[in-house]
Amino acid sequence: MVHGEKPQTHRIDINTPSVARMYDALLGGVTNYAADRDACNQLLRIAPSTQLLARNNRAFLRRVVRYLVKDRGIGQFLDHGSGLPTQENVHEIAQGLNGECRVAYVDNDPMVHAFGRSTLDENDGTMVIDADMRDSATIFRETEDFFDWQKPIAALFISVLHCLKDNSGRGTPAEMIERVASKLPSGSYLVICQLASDDPRVRNDVTELMREQTGDAWGRVRSPEEVRAYFDGLTIIDPPGLGNVVDWLPEVPPQPPELRATDWVEWGGVASL
């Protein structure tokens, strides 16, 4: 079921790059336009490892959902900023392991909803919410009867926090995480990662490019130390701890440090309440 839909806002601008469509292009998808691909090419000139990073992030998503279902017994997922449907979406992974799993997807990109109706919202165990991920009140209201709020829920913030400004009138990313954490039942989990770099030039150049390309609909690349602060007050699952997501319970040996990209990474991990 698609909730919170506002048809008048669902105008797809094919001339302004969309973060969701750019991510689709980097993954080799076809749900994107020339403007998205051009923006990706500019991004790759600044940070050449971007395409590999997108694929590593998707692999992290698959691993972490399987881990939470199989090892932690989680049966409910709240996916903030879900993006365009692709292969092995959260509900496909989770329900493939436990058919009773329930997944709520949250996104306010019109393209996501155009495709989400047929791909993400495909059974009684899934729902798609048309809302800004920072609109916690709406998200909680829409999922009130969908989730069992007496049982643990995994809230996913996977590769989305860099899309949020530090203060846009809706609070900071850290405040959003705190709101969600305060609402979740005991035994729940938060999965948090975002684009991060130790190089100030990369952080500044990528941030300026993305703000320009998306009409200022973007946040910024942060340092690993800033991302670590999102986990304050949470119990980090360690091992594997926090870091480059390729090192989070890898299924195959990841590249050695000397062969890895030095421009930026997806940085984060998993924490429990």
C-alpha positions in Angstrom: 0.0 0.0 0.0 1.2 3.5 -0.9 0.6 6.0 2.0 0.8 9.7 2.2 0.7 10.2 -1.5 0.4 13.8 -2.8 -0.2 13.6 -6.6 0.4 17.3 -7.2 3.9 17.0 -6.0 4.7 14.0 -8.1 6.2 15.7 -11.1 9.2 14.0 -12.5 11.8 16.6 -13.6 14.0 14.8 -16.2 16.3 17.8 -16.6 17.4 18.1 -13.0 19.5 15.1 -11.6 17.9 13.1 -8.9 19.9 11.3 -6.2 17.8 8.2 -6.5 18.2 8.1 -10.3 21.9 8.8 -10.1 22.3 5.9 -7.7 20.3 3.7 -10.2 22.7 4.8 -13.0 25.8 4.0 -10.9 24.3 0.5 -10.3 23.8 -0.1 -14.0 20.0 0.4 -13.9 17.9 1.9 -16.6 15.5 4.0 -14.5 17.4 7.3 -15.1 17.8 10.1 -17.7 20.6 11.9 -19.5 20.9 14.5 -16.8 21.4 11.9 -14.2 24.1 10.1 -16.2 25.9 13.4 -17.0 25.9 14.3 -13.3 27.4 10.8 -12.5 30.1 11.4 -15.1 31.0 14.7 -13.4 31.0 13.0 -10.0 33.3 10.2 -11.3 35.8 12.8 -12.4 36.0 14.1 -8.8 35.7 10.8 -7.0 36.7 7.9 -9.4 35.6 5.2 -7.0 32.0 6.3 -6.9 30.5 3.5 -9.0 32.4 0.8 -7.0 31.3 2.5 -3.8 27.6 2.3 -4.9 28.0 -1.4 -5.5 29.7 -2.0 -2.2 26.9 -0.2 -0.5 24.3 -2.4 -2.1 26.2 -5.4 -1.0 26.3 -4.1 2.5 22.5 -3.7 2.5 22.1 -7.3 1.5 24.5 -8.6 4.1 23.0 -6.5 7.0 19.4 -7.5 6.2 20.3 -11.2 6.1 22.3 -10.8 9.4 19.4 -9.0 11.2 16.9 -11.7 10.1 19.0 -14.8 10.6 21.2 -13.9 13.5 19.1 -11.3 15.4 15.6 -12.5 14.6 14.4 -9.2 13.3 11.1 -9.4 11.4 10.3 -5.7 10.8 12.3 -3.1 8.8 11.8 0.7 8.4 13.8 1.7 5.4 14.4 5.5 5.3 15.2 6.9 1.8 14.7 3.6 0.1 15.5 4.8 -3.4 14.5 3.2 -6.7 13.7 -0.5 -6.7 16.5 -2.7 -7.9 17.5 -6.3 -7.5 17.3 -7.8 -4.0 15.2 -5.1 -2.3 14.9 -5.2 1.5 11.6 -7.1 1.5 12.8 -9.6 -1.1 15.9 -10.4 1.1 14.0 -10.4 4.4 10.9 -12.3 3.2 13.1 -14.8 1.4 14.4 -15.8 4.8 11.2 -15.3 6.8 7.9 -14.9 4.9 6.4 -13.1 7.9 8.8 -10.1 7.7 7.3 -6.7 7.2 9.0 -3.8 5.4 8.0 -0.1 5.2 9.8 2.0 2.6 10.0 5.7 3.0 10.9 8.1 0.2 9.5 11.3 -1.3 11.1 11.0 -4.8 8.3 10.9 -7.4 10.2 8.3 -9.5 10.5 6.0 -6.5 6.8 6.1 -6.1 6.1 5.6 -9.8 8.0 2.3 -9.6 7.5 1.5 -6.0 3.8 0.8 -6.5 4.5 -2.2 -8.6 7.9 -3.4 -7.3 8.1 -2.5 -3.6 4.4 -2.6 -2.6 3.8 -6.2 -3.8 2.3 -8.0 -0.8 0.6 -7.4 2.6 4.0 -7.4 4.2 5.2 -4.2 2.5 4.2 -0.6 2.3 5.5 2.5 0.6 5.2 5.9 2.5 5.4 9.1 0.6 7.2 11.3 3.1 10.5 13.1 3.7 12.6 10.8 5.9 12.8 13.6 8.5 9.1 13.7 8.9 9.1 11.2 11.7 5.6 12.0 12.9 4.1 11.1 9.6 6.2 7.9 9.3 5.2 6.8 12.8 1.5 7.5 12.1 1.5 5.6 8.9 3.2 2.6 10.3 1.2 2.5 13.6 -1.0 -0.4 12.5 1.5 -1.9 10.1 4.2 -2.7 12.6 3.9 -4.5 15.9 5.4 -1.8 18.1 5.9 -4.2 20.9 8.5 -6.1 18.8 12.0 -5.0 17.7 12.2 -3.0 14.4 15.4 -2.3 12.3 15.5 1.3 11.1 17.7 1.6 8.1 19.5 4.8 7.2 21.7 3.4 4.4 23.5 5.9 2.2 21.0 8.6 2.7 22.2 11.0 5.4 24.6 12.7 3.0 21.4 13.9 1.2 20.4 15.9 4.3 21.7 19.3 5.3 23.0 20.0 8.8 20.1 22.3 9.5 17.2 22.8 7.0 14.5 23.8 9.4 13.6 20.1 10.0 16.5 19.4 12.4 19.8 17.8 11.9 20.4 14.2 10.8 21.5 13.4 14.3 18.3 14.7 15.8 16.3 12.6 13.3 18.2 9.5 14.4 17.5 10.4 18.0 13.8 10.7 17.3 13.6 7.4 15.6 15.7 5.7 18.3 13.5 7.1 21.1 10.4 5.6 19.4 11.7 2.1 18.6 10.9 -0.8 20.9 13.6 -2.3 23.1 15.8 -4.7 21.2 15.6 -2.7 18.0 18.5 -1.9 15.7 19.7 1.1 13.7 21.8 0.7 10.5 23.6 3.9 9.6 26.1 4.7 6.9 26.8 7.6 4.7 29.4 8.9 2.2 32.5 10.1 4.1 36.0 11.2 3.4 39.1 12.2 5.3 40.0 14.5 2.4 38.5 18.0 2.8 38.9 18.7 -0.9 36.8 15.6 -1.8 34.2 16.6 0.8 33.9 20.1 -0.5 34.1 19.4 -4.2 31.6 16.6 -4.2 29.2 18.5 -1.9 29.3 21.6 -4.2 28.8 19.5 -7.3 25.9 17.6 -5.9 24.2 20.8 -4.6 24.6 22.5 -7.9 23.4 19.5 -9.9 20.4 18.7 -7.7 19.2 22.3 -7.3 20.5 22.4 -3.7 18.6 19.2 -2.8 21.5 17.6 -1.1 23.4 17.7 2.2 27.2 17.1 2.3 29.9 14.5 2.5 31.0 14.2 6.1 34.1 13.0 7.9 34.2 9.5 9.5 34.3 11.3 12.9 31.1 13.1 12.2 29.4 9.8 11.2 30.6 8.2 14.3 28.8 10.8 16.3 25.5 9.5 15.0 26.1 6.4 17.1 26.4 8.3 20.4 24.3 6.6 23.1 23.8 3.4 21.0 25.4 0.0 21.5 27.5 -0.7 18.4 27.6 -4.2 17.2 31.3 -4.9 17.6 32.8 -6.9 15.9 32.6 -5.7 13.2 32.3 -2.2 14.7 32.2 1.0 12.6 34.2 1.7 9.4 34.2 1.2 5.7 31.1 -1.0 5.0 33.1 -3.4 2.9 34.6 -4.6 6.1 31.2 -5.3 7.8 30.9 -9.1 7.9 32.2 -9.6 4.4 31.1 -12.7 2.5 34.3 -12.7 0.5 37.7 -11.2 1.5 37.6 -7.4 0.8 40.4 -5.6 -1.0 43.5 -5.0 1.0 44.0 -1.4 2.1 46.7 -0.7 -0.4 44.3 -1.5 -3.3 41.3 0.5 -2.0 40.1 3.9 -3.1 41.4 6.8 -1.1 38.9 9.5 -2.2 35.8 8.5 -0.2 33.9 5.5 1.3 30.5 4.4 2.7 31.2 4.6 6.5 29.1 3.3 9.3 27.8 0.2 10.9 25.0 -1.3 13.0 23.8 -0.5 16.6 21.3 -1.9 19.0 19.0 -0.1 21.5 
